[in-house]
Amino acid sequence: MEDFVFPVLIGIVLIVLGVMNMKGNISSLHWYHRQRVSEEDRIPFGRMVGLGTIIVGCSLILKACSRLAAEMMDLPVLEKAGSVALVAGLICGLALMTYAMFKYNKRIF
């Protein structure tokens, strides 16, 4: 059971950070991004990065829940489905964050 608590807590932290970013508070991001994003682009940049962060957090929670369900019901296919969801969530979330950085910073670093 304790193997599931840590990923869920990390997922919740990522979701909270994503919500903060979506509201325009980009203080959790690297100083470079805070410095290079103009004031008028802060909200749209925060929304895109925040949405990507929320997607990653949700996929992490989904993976942990599917692993717990797989162990409880003795269905390994559920754990594989959770792994697919995690990989898809990571790819989508990171792609959205990278796109936002290119769009509003013109580069990642």
ZIVEN-V694357 format. One record per backbone hydrogen bond with DSSP energy under -1.0 kcal/mol. NH is the residue of the N-H (numbers start at 0). CO is the residue of the C=O. If there is no record, write none. Layout:
BEGIN
{{NH,CO} {NH,CO}}
END
This chain:
BEGIN
{{3,0} {5,1} {7,3} {8,4} {9,5} {10,6} {11,7} {12,8} {13,9} {14,10} {15,11} {16,12} {17,13} {18,14} {19,15} {20,16} {21,17} {22,18} {23,20} {24,19} {25,23} {28,25} {33,29} {34,30} {35,31} {36,32} {44,40} {45,41} {46,42} {47,43} {48,44} {49,45} {50,46} {51,47} {52,48} {53,49} {54,50} {55,51} {56,52} {57,53} {58,54} {59,55} {60,56} {61,57} {62,58} {63,59} {64,60} {65,61} {66,62} {67,63} {68,64} {69,65} {70,66} {71,67} {72,68} {74,69} {77,74} {79,75} {80,76} {81,77} {82,78} {83,79} {84,80} {85,81} {86,82} {87,83} {88,84} {89,85} {90,86} {91,87} {92,88} {93,89} {94,90} {95,91} {96,92} {97,93} {98,94} {99,95} {100,96} {101,97} {102,98} {103,99} {104,100}}
END
